[in-house]
């Protein structure tokens, strides 16, 4: 990991460089032409285009009637996994559901005054598409963290798309997670073609109102391009953690959490501390612990390429650095971590104390692990049940209330030159001949 000392470098310039490294959008334009063609082909040719791109990118030939996962495939998946895994999944779902129900927005009481009644209604979307990436891991947690909040919101139809293996199968853990969370339909389609299919619909894959879930650069760019045809959750970049640690932090804990982030390959691990002694001990722990990992080579490469240790003069500089970077995950491992909470302005999720690793948030704590990356925590939040609800305003005026509002409405609409707006009020107050 690179070590930067705030008194020996232009830390503001280094933070700008880190922001550029975190910024997903910088790398999108290179692949835009390819993604636009995929989207156009799927929109125009439907299933045929999905078949072609699945064969091209996933190296498997599936006919449209093979896209949807059959019940027997899910039943077979249960036979391939352990009962302990199912129980762990169920406990995680319970935690996620409990938290999401706790934060779900409720309809508020009517606001009434002088013949005016204002109501607010929250209602679930009709349908949602959950994208679950493939690759070297099975990612059942991605299913849980996207589909459970949608289910708590009361979504009528939850559709999942996920890339198949070369033999046309889906990992059993992913299928079981989908069944346990209440996903209604699962399709063996990945990549930009899956996003396009969900946005526009094909002969086989239904169109949805919103698409959520992380993916590679092609998936992310496809979500950006189809926005407006369907809603999206966010544009997710590489996973990142920033750890604020003081001189009393356990170096083995800090090192383990940096490695867990680097394991994402790419993942961006950042340590910010004022203790040079901690830096020495963490560095030694990294060398010791990395040799015990299954993904040793990739994790080491990620640590060397993206890992950064920033040594500050004091804890205040640690906080300033964290706020400047607005990390996806922020861990605070200090003597009294909660005392720093009021100073934190920007973070997707905050983990307090030595016994609260990011891994808890990734799997079972309850809040969704779908979080703003690339500094977007400055203006956005993690996925929750409330992202699957839409708000409608309900406005009721009596005739006397309309009369009271007329002069102000006429003044503003007159300035805008929209006399039909004014007349729509006049005709109610003065009669049809106005």
N, C-alpha and C positions, 0 to 999 in steps of 0.2 A: 504493500500500500504506500502511496505517496504521502509524505509528511510535510505539511505546510505550517509554518509558524507565523502568526499574524504580525509580529514585530520584525520579521525578516523578509517579508514579501508584500506586494500590493494585494492585500487580501480582497479588496473590492473587485479588482480585476480577476482574481482567481475565482471568486464567486460567480462572476459573469461567465467565465469559462465552464464552470460546473453547471450553470443554468443551461448553457448551450448543449452540454453533454446530456442533460436530462430532457431537453426539448425534443419530443417525438416529431413535431411538425416539420422540423428541418429536413428530415429524411423522406418525407412523403412524396415530393414532386417527382422523384426518380421513377417511381412505380405507377404513377397516376395513369399514364396512357394504357398500360396493361389492364389495370383495374377497370377503367372506363369501358374498355372493349368487353370485358367479362360481363359487366353490368348490362351493357347494351344487348349483348347476345342473349343473356338470360331473359331480359325484358321482352325481346322480340321472339325468341325461339323456345322459351320455357324449358320443359323437361329435356328436350334434345340437347340444349346447350349445357345443362347441368350434367348430363351423361358424359358429354365430351370433355368437360373440364375435370370431372371426377376421374376419368381415365387418364387424363394428362397429368394432373397434379398429385392425385392420391394413388395412381398406378393400380387401379382396380376397375373392373367393368361391372357396372350395375345397371340394370334396366329400371325404368321408373317404378315398376311394381315391386322392386326390391329396395327402394329408398326407405320406406317406412319400416321401422323395427317391429317385428311380429311379437305377439304375446308369448309364443313358445320360446323365442330368443331370450326374453326377459326371464322366463321361468328357468331356462337353462343357466342363465347367468347366476341365479340364486344358488344353483347346485355347485357352481364353481368357486364360490367364496365361503369364508368362514362365518359362523353364526356370530362370533365376536365382532367381526367387521360390521355386520348388519346392526348389532346393538349399539356400536359406537356411532354409526351413522344416525340412528334413531335418537340417541342422546344429544348429538349435535343439532339435529333438526329441532328438538324440543327447546334447546337453549336459544336458537335463532328465532324460532316462532315466538317464544316468550318475550324476547327483547323487541321484536318487530311489532307485536301487538301492543306493547307498552308505549311505543313512540308513535303509533298510528294516529294521524290527524282525525279528530272527530268533528262532526258538524257542530257549528257554534250556534248559540241562540240568536233569535232575530234581533236586529237593531231597529228600534221603533222610535219615531219622533214626528209629531205634527202631520199625521196622515201619510208618512213615508215608512215603508217596511223594507228592510234590506236583509236578505238571507244569503247564506253561503252553503252550497252543497258540494260534497266530495263524493265522487263515484269512481269505481275501478274501470280501467280500460277493458275493452272487450277481449283483446287477445295480445299475447306477448310472445316473442321469439327469444329463446335463450341460446346463445352460441357458447359451446364448450370446446376449447381447443384440443387438438390431438398432440402428437409429438412423443417425447420419451416418457412422459408420465401419464397417468390415467385421469387425474384431476376430478375425482368425485366431489371435492370440496367446492369447485366452481359451480357444479350443479346445485349444491345446497345453498350457496350464498346468493345465487341469482333467482332460483325458482321458489325458495321458501318465502322471501319477502313478497313475491308476486302472488303466491297462494294466500298469504295473510291478507293481502289487499282485496282478494276476492275475484281475481282474474278468471273469466269464464273459460278461456282456452290458453294453455301454456304449451307452446311448441318448442322442442329442443332440436337443434341441428348440431352435428358433430362429425368430424372427418372419420371415415372408416380406415381400417388397416388394409394392407394389400390383399388380404383374403376376404375382404368385405365385411369383417366383423367389427364390433365395438367392444372395448374392454368391459368385462362383466361388472367391475366396480362402478363404472359410469352408468350402466343400465340400472343397476340396483339403486344407486343414489337417485336417479330420475324417478323410478317407481315410488320410492319412499317419500319423495318430496311432493308427489302428486302431479308430475308432468303428464300431460294428456297424450301427446304424440311425440315420437322420436324419429328423426330422419338422418340417414347415413350420408350427410352432405357437409362438406367443410369449405373453408376458404371464402374468397370474395363471392363465389357463385352461390354459397349458402346465404350470404347477406342479401344478395340481389333477389334470390328466390323468396326470402321472407318479406322483402320490401314490396315486391310486385306480384308475388304468387305465380305458380306454374300450374300445369294440369294436375299435378300431384301434391305439391307443397302449398299450403294455404298462406295467403298474405296476412301479416300481423300489423298491429297498430304501433308496436314499439319493439326494438331489438336491443338486447342487453348481453353483456358478457365480453370477456377479453379475447384477443386473438393476435396473430402476427401482423406484420406491417400491411399486408394485403387486406386482411379483415378490417383493420382499423381504417384504412383509407376508404374501403368500400362503405363502411358505416358513415364516414364523413360525406361521401358523395350521394348516398341515398337519403340523407336527412331531408325531411320535408315530405317525402313519400311515406316515411315511417319515422317515428321518434327514435332516438338513441339515448343510451345512458351517458357515455363519455368516450373520449378518444384516449385509450389506455396505452401508456408507454411502458418502458422497463420498470420493474418493481424496484423500490428504493427504501432504504432505512437511514435515518439520522439518529445517532445515539449521543445524547448529552450525558457525560459521566464526570463525576468529581473524583478526588483523590482517594475516596473510600470505596469506590466501586470495585466489585469483584472482577479482576481481569479475565478470569476464565469464562465468566458469564458474558462479558462484553465481546470477547473473541468468538464465542459460540454463536452469538446473535449476528455478528458481522459475517460469519461463514454461512449461516442459514440464508442470508440475503444473497450472498455471492453464489450460492447453490442454484439460484434461478437461471443463471447463465443466459441472457445477461440479467444481473441484478446489480444495484448500485449501493454499496455499503459505505457509510460515512460516519466517522467518530469525531466528535467535537469535545475537547476537554482542555482544562487549564493545567493538568497534571502531567508533566513530562515523565515522571516515574510510572504512571499508569500506562503511558504510551509504550514504554520499554517492556512492561510486563504483558501488555496485550499483544505486542509484536511477537514475543516469545511464545505466548499461548497459541497464536495463529499458526506458527510453525509446528507446534506440537500437535494441535488438534486436527490440522488439515490432513495429516497422514492417516487418520482413522476414518476418513469419509469414503463412501462408495464412489462419489463423483469427484474424486480428488483432482484430476487434471483440469476439468472444466471450471471447478470452483477456484482453483489457484490462478488460472488464466483470468477469470473474472475479477478476482481480488487484485491482481497486478494491474489490470487494464483500467478498472473503474473505481477501485477502492481508494479512499482518501482519509487521512487523519489530519484534522485541523487543531493545532495547539493555540489556545488563546491566552490572554493575560488574566482573565477572570471569568466568573460564571456569567456576568452580564454580556460579555462578548460571545459566549456560547449561545445565549438566547438570541442575540442579534443575528448570528449566523443562521440559526435554525429558522427564524422568521424570514430571513432573506431568501432561503432556499425552499420554504414551504413544502416540506417533504410529505410523501405519501404516508410513511410510518415514522413516528417520532417516539423514541424511547428515552425516558428520563431516569437515569440511575444515579441519583444523588442522595445525600443524607436525608433530605426532606423533600421528595419530588413534588408533592402536592402544593408546596409553597411557591413553586415556579409556574404553576398552571395559569395563573392570572396574567402572566407575562407572555404566554404563547399566543400568537395571533393566527398563525397559519399552519395547519397540519391536517392530513386526512384522518388519521387515528392516532391517539396518544396512549402510550403504555407506561404506566407509572410503577416504579419500584423494581427491585432486583428479581422479583419472582413473577414478573409479567412479561414474558417474551412475546415477540410478534407472532410466533407460532400459535399462540392461543387465539389471537384474532383471525389467523388464517383458517382455523378449523372449527373451533367450538365455542368461543366466548359469547357470540350472539349478534353483534353488529356485523354487517356484511363486509367481507374482505375486498369487495370491489370499491376501490378508493381512487381519488384523484391523484394522478402522477404528473411528472414534468413541471412541477411548480403550480399546477392548476388548483391546488388547495387554497390558493390566494382568493379564489372566487367561486369554488364549487365544493360539494360535499360528497361523501360516499353514498353508494346505492342504499336505498331503504324502501320499506313498504310504501312510503309516501311518493316515491317516484313512479309508482304504478297507479296513482290516483290522479284524477283531474278535477279541477275546481270550477264550478259554475256559479256565477252571481245571479241572484234572483231579486228583481227590483219591482216594487209595487208602490204606485202613487195614487192618492185620492185626487178628486177634481180640485179641491181646495189647495192641496199640496202642489199640484201642477201650476195652479194660478200663482202661488207664492214664488215658484221657480222661474216663471215666464220671463221676467225682465232681465235677469242675469243670463238666461239661456239665449234670449234674443240678442243681447249685447255681444256675446261671444260669437254666436253663429253669424251675426251680421258682419263682424270684423273679418270672418273667414269667407264671407261672400256666399254662404250656403243658405239661401232664403227658403228652400224647401224644408229645411230643418225647422226654421222658425214657423213656417206655415203649418207644419204637422202639429204644433202646439196650439197655434191660433185657432185652427179648425175645431179643436176640442173645446176651446174656451168661448169662441164667438159664434160658432155654428157653421154649417156647410157653405154659406155664402161668402165667407171671408176671402 
